[in-house]
Amino acid sequence: MYQYFNGYIIREGTQNIPADQVERLFIDAGWVRRTPEWQKEKFTLIFQNSTWAYTVWDDNEMIGMVRVLSDQVMAATIMDLAVHSSHRGKGIGQKLVGLCLQKLPHGDWFAHTSSNNYSFYEQLGFEVKDPNHNGTCAYYGYIEARKAGHR
């Protein structure tokens, strides 16, 4: 499945994600550097072993991604959310998290992140669980459902 968003293409799926495109995003995010050639397949395997994933494309260049691990019933964790620095501030990260929340709207969502990303997640309805350290942000779908009168 794919959809358009602000001139970009968002693809849903965990298969056939090019390792070089993922590595490029991870380098830009500061998560990796100089990955040995024999280890580069991990960038494809992390997607294959994820529950859900979305990638964002500007022509043939992957400029954003999110991947999720979940039991698909009660809980899910955003493992990686990255938008290339040249495309930040355009709502891409918010769109990706929104697509994730739609997959399990009444479930508990978690994102382990650094403190400089807390305000981003708080804007999306997540609570910061430990504001003094790098930690977890949580979104409780059942609470949101109750507020909306669904429970």
BELCOR-V165334 format. One record per residue. N is the residue number from 1. NEAR is the number of other ideal C-beta (glycine too) atoms within 8 Angstrom. Layout:
n=N near=NEAR
n=N near=NEAR
//
This chain:
n=1 near=5
n=2 near=7
n=3 near=6
n=4 near=8
n=5 near=11
n=6 near=7
n=7 near=5
n=8 near=12
n=9 near=9
n=10 near=15
n=11 near=10
n=12 near=9
n=13 near=9
n=14 near=11
n=15 near=6
n=16 near=4
n=17 near=16
n=18 near=8
n=19 near=11
n=20 near=8
n=21 near=11
n=22 near=15
n=23 near=12
n=24 near=10
n=25 near=14
n=26 near=11
n=27 near=10
n=28 near=9
n=29 near=7
n=30 near=4
n=31 near=7
n=32 near=7
n=33 near=4
n=34 near=4
n=35 near=10
n=36 near=6
n=37 near=5
n=38 near=4
n=39 near=7
n=40 near=11
n=41 near=7
n=42 near=9
n=43 near=14
n=44 near=11
n=45 near=8
n=46 near=12
n=47 near=13
n=48 near=9
n=49 near=6
n=50 near=12
n=51 near=8
n=52 near=12
n=53 near=13
n=54 near=12
n=55 near=12
n=56 near=17
n=57 near=12
n=58 near=8
n=59 near=4
n=60 near=3
n=61 near=7
n=62 near=13
n=63 near=13
n=64 near=15
n=65 near=15
n=66 near=14
n=67 near=13
n=68 near=14
n=69 near=8
n=70 near=12
n=71 near=6
n=72 near=7
n=73 near=6
n=74 near=5
n=75 near=11
n=76 near=17
n=77 near=11
n=78 near=13
n=79 near=8
n=80 near=9
n=81 near=11
n=82 near=12
n=83 near=12
n=84 near=11
n=85 near=6
n=86 near=5
n=87 near=11
n=88 near=9
n=89 near=3
n=90 near=6
n=91 near=8
n=92 near=15
n=93 near=11
n=94 near=10
n=95 near=10
n=96 near=16
n=97 near=13
n=98 near=9
n=99 near=12
n=100 near=15
n=101 near=12
n=102 near=6
n=103 near=11
n=104 near=13
n=105 near=9
n=106 near=9
n=107 near=12
n=108 near=11
n=109 near=16
n=110 near=12
n=111 near=12
n=112 near=8
n=113 near=12
n=114 near=5
n=115 near=9
n=116 near=4
n=117 near=9
n=118 near=11
n=119 near=6
n=120 near=9
n=121 near=14
n=122 near=11
n=123 near=7
n=124 near=11
n=125 near=6
n=126 near=11
n=127 near=8
n=128 near=10
n=129 near=7
n=130 near=7
n=131 near=7
n=132 near=3
n=133 near=6
n=134 near=6
n=135 near=11
n=136 near=9
n=137 near=16
n=138 near=11
n=139 near=14
n=140 near=9
n=141 near=13
n=142 near=10
n=143 near=7
n=144 near=12
n=145 near=11
n=146 near=9
n=147 near=6
n=148 near=6
n=149 near=5
n=150 near=6
n=151 near=6
//
